[in-house]
Amino acid sequence: MTSAIAPSWRARHAQLVALLDQRGLDALLPRIPATFAWYTGGADNRVNHAESLGIASLLLTRRDERVSTTPRAAQVIQVDQAFAWNPSIAGAKAEETFILTEQGPEVVAGCVDPCGSLNSD
């Protein structure tokens, strides 16, 4: 994670850990778009903006973060299929290409652009 976005993420993660401790929870699974956007720094987990839940969820624990999608996602990714993940968050742009293997996704190409110059004209 780049230093340009790390302080904001660290602050949000600290708030998450405090909430887990306060409520005696081991994890949170936010799917509500506003909560997803808050934790990710602005990412949108919705395909249909008329629905109240997004298709992606975050499984957040004190030490781990995982992103999963719902079965409603338009396309099922198969083993040996490549797919791109290009989230835009406040102040940054990441682009990664994965190949799904039997062991899970493997990053085969990627970059993080903390200044957003990938989107500049």
Backbone as CSV, one residue per row, in Angstrom:
resi,resn,N_x,N_y,N_z,CA_x,CA_y,CA_z,C_x,C_y,C_z
1,MET,0.847,-1.180,0.000,0.000,0.000,0.000,0.885,1.233,0.000
2,THR,0.565,2.218,-0.792,1.400,3.403,-0.904,1.167,4.339,0.275
3,SER,2.177,5.141,0.566,2.069,6.050,1.697,1.000,7.117,1.494
4,ALA,0.662,7.422,0.241,-0.346,8.451,-0.035,-1.729,8.054,0.473
5,ILE,-2.035,6.753,0.490,-3.353,6.339,0.953,-3.290,5.569,2.265
6,ALA,-2.105,5.153,2.687,-1.981,4.343,3.893,-2.514,5.010,5.164
7,PRO,-2.223,6.309,5.418,-2.740,6.885,6.673,-4.256,6.822,6.780
8,SER,-4.961,7.103,5.704,-6.414,7.041,5.760,-6.889,5.616,5.993
9,TRP,-6.268,4.662,5.311,-6.637,3.264,5.508,-6.324,2.838,6.936
10,ARG,-5.175,3.229,7.449,-4.810,2.845,8.824,-5.829,3.389,9.833
11,ALA,-6.272,4.605,9.620,-7.265,5.193,10.527,-8.583,4.433,10.451
12,ARG,-9.023,4.091,9.236,-10.265,3.329,9.101,-10.118,1.937,9.709
13,HIS,-8.961,1.318,9.497,-8.755,-0.021,10.053,-8.726,0.033,11.584
14,ALA,-8.136,1.063,12.147,-8.124,1.223,13.609,-9.546,1.384,14.142
15,GLN,-10.388,2.124,13.437,-11.787,2.262,13.840,-12.502,0.920,13.766
16,LEU,-12.213,0.153,12.728,-12.799,-1.178,12.584,-12.409,-2.076,13.759
17,VAL,-11.132,-2.109,14.102,-10.660,-2.945,15.209,-11.313,-2.507,16.518
18,ALA,-11.446,-1.213,16.727,-12.110,-0.723,17.938,-13.564,-1.189,17.991
19,LEU,-14.255,-1.154,16.854,-15.640,-1.620,16.803,-15.726,-3.120,17.078
20,LEU,-14.825,-3.903,16.482,-14.808,-5.349,16.747,-14.611,-5.612,18.236
21,ASP,-13.670,-4.900,18.846,-13.411,-5.073,20.279,-14.613,-4.655,21.117
22,GLN,-15.198,-3.512,20.786,-16.342,-2.982,21.537,-17.536,-3.930,21.498
23,ARG,-17.779,-4.537,20.345,-18.934,-5.417,20.181,-18.625,-6.888,20.437
24,GLY,-17.353,-7.207,20.709,-16.980,-8.599,20.940,-17.103,-9.457,19.687
25,LEU,-16.795,-8.868,18.541,-16.912,-9.573,17.262,-15.541,-10.011,16.757
26,ASP,-15.540,-11.031,15.920,-14.307,-11.478,15.275,-14.139,-10.878,13.886
27,ALA,-15.260,-10.523,13.233,-15.200,-10.024,11.860,-16.451,-9.237,11.518
28,LEU,-16.352,-8.444,10.455,-17.493,-7.748,9.862,-17.546,-8.101,8.387
29,LEU,-18.755,-8.103,7.828,-18.959,-8.409,6.418,-19.823,-7.309,5.793
30,PRO,-19.250,-6.121,5.548,-20.051,-5.032,5.001,-20.356,-5.210,3.514
31,ARG,-21.645,-5.093,3.171,-22.080,-5.105,1.769,-22.840,-3.837,1.420
32,ILE,-23.242,-3.088,2.433,-23.945,-1.831,2.170,-22.978,-0.896,1.450
33,PRO,-23.378,-0.338,0.312,-22.458,0.466,-0.484,-21.744,1.576,0.286
34,ALA,-22.430,2.266,1.170,-21.777,3.357,1.905,-20.659,2.836,2.810
35,THR,-20.870,1.709,3.461,-19.844,1.134,4.328,-18.684,0.598,3.500
36,PHE,-18.991,-0.071,2.399,-17.958,-0.575,1.487,-17.100,0.593,0.987
37,ALA,-17.752,1.675,0.573,-17.037,2.852,0.070,-16.200,3.493,1.169
38,TRP,-16.738,3.586,2.386,-15.988,4.182,3.495,-14.695,3.418,3.736
39,TYR,-14.777,2.105,3.841,-13.585,1.333,4.181,-12.570,1.322,3.043
40,THR,-13.037,1.281,1.798,-12.124,1.190,0.661,-11.656,2.550,0.158
41,GLY,-12.130,3.617,0.754,-11.724,4.941,0.302,-12.466,5.411,-0.931
42,GLY,-13.657,4.849,-1.169,-14.494,5.328,-2.254,-14.897,4.313,-3.302
43,ALA,-14.477,3.061,-3.177,-14.847,2.054,-4.179,-16.351,1.800,-4.160
44,ASP,-16.891,1.500,-5.322,-18.320,1.239,-5.480,-18.520,-0.256,-5.716
45,ASN,-19.304,-0.910,-4.877,-19.530,-2.358,-5.008,-20.862,-2.678,-5.675
46,ARG,-21.466,-1.684,-6.330,-22.770,-1.898,-6.954,-22.650,-2.032,-8.466
47,VAL,-23.497,-2.866,-9.024,-23.677,-2.934,-10.466,-24.990,-2.232,-10.796
48,ASN,-26.022,-2.575,-10.056,-27.331,-1.959,-10.202,-27.502,-0.978,-9.043
49,HIS,-27.466,0.299,-9.338,-27.526,1.310,-8.278,-28.900,1.433,-7.629
50,ALA,-29.887,0.725,-8.146,-31.212,0.732,-7.538,-31.315,-0.272,-6.392
51,GLU,-30.367,-1.190,-6.294,-30.401,-2.196,-5.232,-29.702,-1.686,-3.983
52,SER,-30.124,-2.184,-2.831,-29.587,-1.686,-1.566,-28.251,-2.315,-1.177
53,LEU,-27.902,-3.467,-1.760,-26.634,-4.126,-1.454,-25.798,-4.246,-2.710
54,GLY,-24.496,-4.185,-2.532,-23.593,-4.365,-3.662,-23.315,-5.839,-3.912
55,ILE,-22.654,-6.121,-5.031,-22.340,-7.512,-5.354,-21.032,-7.964,-4.719
56,ALA,-20.256,-7.035,-4.185,-19.000,-7.386,-3.530,-19.118,-7.120,-2.037
57,SER,-18.477,-7.964,-1.266,-18.437,-7.826,0.188,-16.988,-7.809,0.639
58,LEU,-16.760,-7.210,1.780,-15.454,-7.256,2.420,-15.581,-8.095,3.678
59,LEU,-14.715,-9.062,3.858,-14.632,-9.777,5.129,-13.463,-9.160,5.868
60,LEU,-13.767,-8.428,6.931,-12.766,-7.653,7.642,-12.548,-8.218,9.038
61,THR,-11.308,-8.525,9.354,-10.928,-8.971,10.696,-9.813,-8.061,11.195
62,ARG,-9.319,-8.335,12.375,-8.234,-7.527,12.916,-6.971,-7.617,12.056
63,ARG,-6.763,-8.748,11.403,-5.509,-8.978,10.672,-5.685,-9.266,9.184
64,ASP,-6.911,-9.328,8.694,-7.095,-9.769,7.315,-8.243,-9.024,6.656
65,GLU,-8.150,-8.913,5.336,-9.214,-8.334,4.518,-9.383,-9.225,3.304
66,ARG,-10.607,-9.564,2.985,-10.885,-10.367,1.796,-12.084,-9.767,1.083
67,VAL,-12.046,-9.821,-0.231,-13.159,-9.355,-1.051,-13.808,-10.576,-1.674
68,SER,-15.124,-10.632,-1.605,-15.843,-11.716,-2.275,-17.017,-11.117,-3.026
69,THR,-17.496,-11.851,-4.011,-18.661,-11.400,-4.749,-19.802,-12.375,-4.525
70,THR,-20.996,-11.934,-4.830,-22.167,-12.768,-4.649,-22.396,-13.624,-5.889
71,PRO,-23.167,-14.677,-5.766,-23.484,-15.486,-6.943,-24.240,-14.708,-8.018
72,ARG,-24.776,-13.543,-7.680,-25.499,-12.726,-8.655,-24.564,-12.044,-9.640
73,ALA,-23.259,-12.099,-9.382,-22.327,-11.458,-10.309,-22.578,-12.007,-11.717
74,ALA,-22.470,-11.154,-12.701,-22.875,-11.497,-14.064,-22.105,-12.665,-14.664
75,GLN,-20.836,-12.807,-14.327,-20.029,-13.849,-14.942,-19.288,-14.624,-13.865
76,VAL,-19.264,-15.938,-13.982,-18.519,-16.780,-13.058,-17.128,-16.981,-13.635
77,ILE,-16.122,-16.712,-12.837,-14.745,-16.869,-13.288,-14.341,-18.320,-13.090
78,GLN,-13.765,-18.909,-14.132,-13.360,-20.312,-14.117,-11.848,-20.419,-13.921
79,VAL,-11.379,-21.581,-13.471,-9.952,-21.854,-13.345,-9.300,-21.638,-14.713
80,ASP,-8.125,-21.024,-14.695,-7.318,-20.679,-15.872,-7.884,-19.499,-16.658
81,GLN,-8.871,-18.807,-16.128,-9.424,-17.623,-16.782,-8.774,-16.377,-16.183
82,ALA,-8.418,-15.441,-17.041,-7.859,-14.171,-16.586,-8.984,-13.175,-16.340
83,PHE,-8.786,-12.306,-15.376,-9.743,-11.237,-15.121,-9.009,-10.032,-14.562
84,ALA,-9.591,-8.867,-14.745,-8.989,-7.620,-14.289,-9.751,-7.069,-13.102
85,TRP,-9.023,-6.429,-12.223,-9.595,-5.737,-11.071,-9.017,-4.342,-11.118
86,ASN,-9.864,-3.354,-11.354,-9.407,-1.989,-11.544,-10.153,-1.008,-10.644
87,PRO,-10.012,-1.144,-9.333,-10.750,-0.224,-8.465,-10.150,1.176,-8.465
88,SER,-11.001,2.152,-8.387,-10.584,3.533,-8.198,-11.022,3.933,-6.808
89,ILE,-10.108,4.468,-6.043,-10.442,4.970,-4.716,-9.935,6.396,-4.628
90,ALA,-10.368,7.101,-3.624,-9.995,8.500,-3.480,-8.474,8.648,-3.500
91,GLY,-7.951,9.339,-4.496,-6.532,9.628,-4.576,-5.671,8.523,-5.149
92,ALA,-6.257,7.444,-5.662,-5.429,6.357,-6.185,-6.187,5.568,-7.238
93,LYS,-5.428,4.852,-8.024,-5.988,3.941,-9.030,-5.103,2.707,-9.024
94,ALA,-5.710,1.539,-8.954,-4.956,0.285,-9.006,-5.452,-0.520,-10.197
95,GLU,-4.554,-1.173,-10.868,-4.927,-2.038,-11.980,-4.153,-3.333,-11.832
96,GLU,-4.870,-4.420,-11.707,-4.234,-5.721,-11.577,-4.944,-6.721,-12.468
97,THR,-4.178,-7.628,-13.027,-4.733,-8.722,-13.805,-4.414,-10.015,-13.072
98,PHE,-5.416,-10.844,-12.914,-5.294,-12.103,-12.202,-5.572,-13.253,-13.149
99,ILE,-5.053,-14.414,-12.811,-5.476,-15.671,-13.410,-5.953,-16.532,-12.257
100,LEU,-7.140,-17.089,-12.388,-7.659,-17.965,-11.350,-7.019,-19.338,-11.508
101,THR,-6.323,-19.785,-10.462,-5.694,-21.103,-10.456,-6.467,-22.009,-9.515
102,GLU,-6.097,-23.255,-9.474,-6.727,-24.203,-8.536,-6.529,-23.740,-7.088
103,GLN,-5.440,-23.023,-6.820,-5.134,-22.551,-5.464,-5.751,-21.185,-5.163
104,GLY,-6.320,-20.543,-6.158,-6.904,-19.223,-5.966,-6.347,-18.236,-6.973
105,PRO,-6.700,-16.944,-6.847,-6.243,-15.956,-7.816,-4.743,-15.687,-7.686
106,GLU,-4.082,-15.523,-8.837,-2.664,-15.194,-8.896,-2.508,-13.907,-9.695
107,VAL,-1.857,-12.902,-9.101,-1.626,-11.639,-9.799,-0.548,-11.860,-10.849
108,VAL,-0.852,-11.522,-12.097,0.126,-11.679,-13.177,0.615,-10.336,-13.709
109,ALA,-0.103,-9.269,-13.429,0.328,-7.922,-13.819,-0.416,-6.931,-12.955
110,GLY,0.249,-5.840,-12.619,-0.449,-4.844,-11.841,0.395,-3.629,-11.543
111,CYS,-0.285,-2.567,-11.180,0.383,-1.341,-10.745,-0.571,-0.576,-9.844
112,VAL,0.011,0.241,-8.999,-0.761,1.131,-8.152,-0.300,2.543,-8.476
113,ASP,-1.237,3.421,-8.736,-0.953,4.791,-9.098,-1.573,5.718,-8.067
114,PRO,-0.810,6.114,-7.033,-1.406,6.909,-5.956,-1.837,8.310,-6.382
115,CYS,-1.337,8.814,-7.489,-1.712,10.152,-7.910,-2.837,10.179,-8.914
116,GLY,-3.265,9.017,-9.375,-4.348,8.953,-10.335,-3.946,9.340,-11.741
117,SER,-2.641,9.344,-12.060,-2.216,9.779,-13.393,-2.645,8.801,-14.483
118,LEU,-3.021,7.557,-14.110,-3.515,6.619,-15.113,-4.801,7.132,-15.743
119,ASN,-5.495,8.007,-15.026,-6.765,8.528,-15.519,-6.613,9.890,-16.173
120,SER,-5.384,10.439,-16.198,-5.227,11.788,-16.736,-5.213,11.769,-18.257
121,ASP,-5.592,12.876,-18.846,-5.637,12.990,-20.318,-4.275,13.321,-20.884
